[in-house]
């Protein structure tokens, strides 16, 4: 499926639908740590997403958790196609909160 395109009729999906889908995928990564990083980033920044940022985040969501976590923690280089100002915000990790 093309990012941001409805499966039914090739019409662009609404930003609201894309955000709802992204929220779910960001919060249900497979590990609690990835949920905190990816989901926390989404919760802090999604209100600022324009079309380009949304498309970038949808691509990030397709990546493996281990890779996203390595980029976020600075233990692996960020691929050139994902390295932008949004990735710099993701690597700040200032959005992660500890759940007790």
KESE-555404 format. One record per atom (N, C-alpha, C): residue in three letters; atom name; x, y, z. Coordinates in nm, 2 decimals, padded with zeros to 4 digits. Layout:
! KESE-555404
type,atom,east,north,up
Ala,CA,X,Y,Z
...
This chain:
! KESE-555404
type,atom,east,north,up
Unk,N,00.08,-00.12,00.00
Unk,CA,00.00,00.00,00.00
Unk,C,00.09,00.12,00.00
Unk,N,00.05,00.22,-00.08
Unk,CA,00.12,00.35,-00.08
Unk,C,00.09,00.42,00.05
Unk,N,00.19,00.49,00.10
Unk,CA,00.17,00.57,00.23
Unk,C,00.07,00.68,00.20
Unk,N,-00.03,00.69,00.29
Unk,CA,-00.12,00.80,00.28
Unk,C,-00.23,00.78,00.17
Unk,N,-00.24,00.66,00.11
Unk,CA,-00.34,00.64,00.01
Unk,C,-00.43,00.53,00.05
Unk,N,-00.56,00.56,00.04
Unk,CA,-00.66,00.46,00.08
Unk,C,-00.65,00.33,-00.01
Unk,N,-00.67,00.22,00.05
Unk,CA,-00.67,00.09,-00.02
Unk,C,-00.79,00.08,-00.11
Unk,N,-00.90,00.15,-00.08
Unk,CA,-01.03,00.13,-00.15
Unk,C,-01.03,00.19,-00.29
Unk,N,-00.98,00.32,-00.30
Unk,CA,-01.01,00.39,-00.43
Unk,C,-00.89,00.48,-00.47
Unk,N,-00.77,00.46,-00.41
Unk,CA,-00.66,00.54,-00.44
Unk,C,-00.68,00.69,-00.41
Unk,N,-00.78,00.72,-00.33
Unk,CA,-00.80,00.86,-00.29
Unk,C,-00.71,00.88,-00.17
Unk,N,-00.65,01.00,-00.15
Unk,CA,-00.57,01.03,-00.04
Unk,C,-00.65,01.01,00.09
Unk,N,-00.59,00.94,00.19
Unk,CA,-00.65,00.93,00.32
Unk,C,-00.65,01.06,00.40
Unk,N,-00.74,01.08,00.48
Unk,CA,-00.75,01.20,00.56
Unk,C,-00.63,01.20,00.66
Unk,N,-00.58,01.32,00.70
Unk,CA,-00.48,01.33,00.80
Unk,C,-00.53,01.27,00.93
Unk,N,-00.65,01.28,00.96
Unk,CA,-00.70,01.23,01.09
Unk,C,-00.69,01.07,01.09
Unk,N,-00.73,01.01,00.98
Unk,CA,-00.71,00.86,00.97
Unk,C,-00.57,00.82,00.98
Unk,N,-00.48,00.89,00.91
Unk,CA,-00.34,00.86,00.92
Unk,C,-00.28,00.88,01.06
Unk,N,-00.33,00.98,01.13
Unk,CA,-00.28,01.01,01.26
Unk,C,-00.33,00.90,01.36
Unk,N,-00.45,00.86,01.34
Unk,CA,-00.51,00.75,01.43
Unk,C,-00.43,00.62,01.41
Unk,N,-00.41,00.59,01.28
Unk,CA,-00.33,00.47,01.25
Unk,C,-00.19,00.48,01.31
Unk,N,-00.12,00.59,01.29
Unk,CA,00.01,00.61,01.34
Unk,C,00.02,00.60,01.49
Unk,N,-00.08,00.66,01.56
Unk,CA,-00.09,00.65,01.70
Unk,C,-00.09,00.51,01.75
Unk,N,-00.17,00.43,01.69
Unk,CA,-00.18,00.29,01.73
Unk,C,-00.05,00.22,01.70
Unk,N,00.01,00.24,01.59
Unk,CA,00.13,00.17,01.55
Unk,C,00.25,00.22,01.64
Unk,N,00.25,00.34,01.68
Unk,CA,00.35,00.40,01.76
Unk,C,00.34,00.34,01.90
Unk,N,00.22,00.32,01.95
Unk,CA,00.20,00.27,02.09
Unk,C,00.21,00.12,02.10
Unk,N,00.21,00.05,01.99
Unk,CA,00.20,-00.10,02.00
Unk,C,00.32,-00.16,01.91
Unk,N,00.44,-00.13,01.96
Unk,CA,00.56,-00.17,01.88
Unk,C,00.60,-00.31,01.90
Unk,N,00.58,-00.36,02.02
Unk,CA,00.63,-00.50,02.05
Unk,C,00.71,-00.51,02.18
Unk,N,00.77,-00.40,02.22
Unk,CA,00.84,-00.39,02.34
Unk,C,00.80,-00.26,02.42
Unk,N,00.80,-00.27,02.55
Unk,CA,00.76,-00.15,02.62
Unk,C,00.85,-00.03,02.60
Unk,N,00.98,-00.06,02.58
Unk,CA,01.08,00.04,02.56
Unk,C,01.05,00.11,02.42
Unk,N,01.02,00.03,02.32
Unk,CA,00.99,00.09,02.19
Unk,C,00.86,00.17,02.19
Unk,N,00.76,00.12,02.27
Unk,CA,00.64,00.19,02.29
Unk,C,00.66,00.33,02.35
Unk,N,00.75,00.33,02.45
Unk,CA,00.78,00.46,02.52
Unk,C,00.85,00.55,02.43
Unk,N,00.95,00.51,02.34
Unk,CA,01.02,00.60,02.26
Unk,C,00.94,00.64,02.14
Unk,N,00.89,00.55,02.06
Unk,CA,00.81,00.58,01.94
Unk,C,00.68,00.65,01.98
Unk,N,00.61,00.58,02.07
Unk,CA,00.48,00.64,02.12
Unk,C,00.49,00.77,02.18
Unk,N,00.60,00.79,02.27
Unk,CA,00.62,00.91,02.33
Unk,C,00.65,01.03,02.24
Unk,N,00.74,00.99,02.14
Unk,CA,00.77,01.09,02.03
Unk,C,00.64,01.13,01.96
Unk,N,00.56,01.04,01.92
Unk,CA,00.43,01.07,01.85
Unk,C,00.34,01.16,01.94
Unk,N,00.33,01.12,02.06
Unk,CA,00.24,01.20,02.15
Unk,C,00.29,01.35,02.17
Unk,N,00.42,01.37,02.17
Unk,CA,00.47,01.50,02.19
Unk,C,00.46,01.58,02.06
Unk,N,00.48,01.52,01.95
Unk,CA,00.50,01.60,01.83
Unk,C,00.39,01.59,01.72
Unk,N,00.30,01.49,01.73
Unk,CA,00.21,01.47,01.62
Unk,C,00.12,01.59,01.58
Unk,N,00.09,01.68,01.68
Unk,CA,00.01,01.80,01.65
Unk,C,00.08,01.89,01.55
Unk,N,00.22,01.88,01.55
Unk,CA,00.29,01.96,01.46
Unk,C,00.31,01.90,01.32
Unk,N,00.27,01.78,01.30
Unk,CA,00.30,01.71,01.17
Unk,C,00.22,01.78,01.05
Unk,N,00.30,01.81,00.95
Unk,CA,00.24,01.85,00.82
Unk,C,00.25,01.72,00.73
Unk,N,00.21,01.73,00.61
Unk,CA,00.22,01.62,00.52
Unk,C,00.35,01.55,00.51
Unk,N,00.46,01.63,00.50
Unk,CA,00.59,01.58,00.49
Unk,C,00.64,01.51,00.62
Unk,N,00.60,01.56,00.73
Unk,CA,00.64,01.50,00.86
Unk,C,00.56,01.37,00.88
Unk,N,00.43,01.37,00.84
Unk,CA,00.35,01.25,00.85
Unk,C,00.41,01.14,00.76
Unk,N,00.44,01.18,00.64
Unk,CA,00.50,01.08,00.55
Unk,C,00.63,01.02,00.61
Unk,N,00.72,01.11,00.67
Unk,CA,00.84,01.06,00.73
Unk,C,00.81,00.97,00.84
Unk,N,00.72,01.00,00.93
Unk,CA,00.68,00.92,01.04
Unk,C,00.63,00.78,01.00
Unk,N,00.55,00.78,00.90
Unk,CA,00.49,00.66,00.85
Unk,C,00.60,00.57,00.80
Unk,N,00.71,00.62,00.74
Unk,CA,00.82,00.54,00.70
Unk,C,00.90,00.49,00.82
Unk,N,00.92,00.57,00.92
Unk,CA,00.99,00.53,01.04
Unk,C,00.91,00.42,01.10
Unk,N,00.78,00.42,01.10
Unk,CA,00.70,00.32,01.16
Unk,C,00.72,00.18,01.09
Unk,N,00.76,00.18,00.97
Unk,CA,00.79,00.06,00.90
Unk,C,00.92,-00.01,00.94
Unk,N,01.01,00.07,01.01
Unk,CA,01.14,00.02,01.04
Unk,C,01.13,-00.07,01.17
Unk,N,01.23,-00.15,01.18
Unk,CA,01.24,-00.24,01.30
Unk,C,01.27,-00.17,01.43
Unk,N,01.21,-00.21,01.53
Unk,CA,01.23,-00.15,01.66
Unk,C,01.37,-00.13,01.70
Unk,N,01.45,-00.24,01.68
Unk,CA,01.59,-00.24,01.72
Unk,C,01.67,-00.13,01.64
Unk,N,01.63,-00.10,01.52
Unk,CA,01.69,00.01,01.45
Unk,C,01.65,00.14,01.50
Unk,N,01.52,00.16,01.52
Unk,CA,01.47,00.29,01.57
Unk,C,01.53,00.32,01.70
Unk,N,01.54,00.22,01.79
Unk,CA,01.60,00.24,01.92
Unk,C,01.75,00.28,01.91
Unk,N,01.82,00.21,01.82
Unk,CA,01.96,00.24,01.80
Unk,C,01.98,00.38,01.75
Unk,N,01.90,00.43,01.66
Unk,CA,01.91,00.57,01.61
Unk,C,01.88,00.66,01.72
Unk,N,01.77,00.63,01.80
Unk,CA,01.73,00.72,01.91
Unk,C,01.84,00.73,02.02
Unk,N,01.91,00.62,02.05
Unk,CA,02.01,00.62,02.15
Unk,C,02.15,00.66,02.10
Unk,N,02.16,00.68,01.96
Unk,CA,02.28,00.72,01.90
Unk,C,02.39,00.61,01.89
Unk,N,02.34,00.48,01.90
Unk,CA,02.43,00.37,01.88
Unk,C,02.45,00.32,01.74
Unk,N,02.37,00.37,01.65
Unk,CA,02.38,00.34,01.51
Unk,C,02.35,00.47,01.43
Unk,N,02.42,00.48,01.31
Unk,CA,02.39,00.60,01.23
Unk,C,02.25,00.59,01.17
Unk,N,02.19,00.71,01.16
Unk,CA,02.06,00.72,01.10
Unk,C,02.08,00.72,00.95
Unk,N,01.99,00.64,00.88
Unk,CA,02.00,00.63,00.73
Unk,C,01.97,00.77,00.68
Unk,N,02.04,00.80,00.57
Unk,CA,02.03,00.94,00.51
Unk,C,01.88,00.97,00.47
Unk,N,01.80,00.88,00.43
Unk,CA,01.67,00.91,00.39
Unk,C,01.58,00.94,00.51
Unk,N,01.62,00.91,00.63
Unk,CA,01.54,00.94,00.75
Unk,C,01.60,01.06,00.83
Unk,N,01.72,01.10,00.80
Unk,CA,01.79,01.20,00.88
Unk,C,01.75,01.34,00.84
Unk,N,01.67,01.40,00.94
Unk,CA,01.62,01.53,00.92
Unk,C,01.59,01.59,01.05
Unk,N,01.53,01.71,01.06
Unk,CA,01.50,01.77,01.18
Unk,C,01.41,01.69,01.28
Unk,N,01.32,01.61,01.22
Unk,CA,01.23,01.53,01.30
Unk,C,01.31,01.42,01.37
Unk,N,01.41,01.36,01.30
Unk,CA,01.49,01.26,01.36
Unk,C,01.57,01.32,01.47
Unk,N,01.62,01.44,01.45
Unk,CA,01.69,01.51,01.56
Unk,C,01.61,01.52,01.68
Unk,N,01.48,01.55,01.67
Unk,CA,01.38,01.56,01.78
Unk,C,01.37,01.42,01.84
Unk,N,01.36,01.32,01.76
Unk,CA,01.34,01.18,01.81
Unk,C,01.46,01.14,01.90
Unk,N,01.58,01.18,01.86
Unk,CA,01.70,01.15,01.93
Unk,C,01.72,01.23,02.06
Unk,N,01.65,01.33,02.08
Unk,CA,01.66,01.41,02.20
Unk,C,01.61,01.33,02.32
Unk,N,01.51,01.24,02.30
Unk,CA,01.45,01.16,02.40
Unk,C,01.39,01.24,02.52
Unk,N,01.36,01.36,02.50
Unk,CA,01.30,01.44,02.61
Unk,C,01.15,01.42,02.62
Unk,N,01.10,01.33,02.55
Unk,CA,00.96,01.30,02.55
Unk,C,00.93,01.17,02.62
Unk,N,01.03,01.10,02.66
Unk,CA,01.01,00.97,02.73
Unk,C,00.98,00.99,02.88
Unk,N,00.88,00.93,02.93
Unk,CA,00.84,00.94,03.07
Unk,C,00.85,00.80,03.13
Unk,N,00.89,00.80,03.25
Unk,CA,00.90,00.67,03.32
Unk,C,00.76,00.64,03.38
Unk,N,00.72,00.52,03.36
Unk,CA,00.59,00.47,03.41
Unk,C,00.62,00.39,03.54
Unk,N,00.56,00.42,03.65
Unk,CA,00.58,00.35,03.77
Unk,C,00.47,00.26,03.80
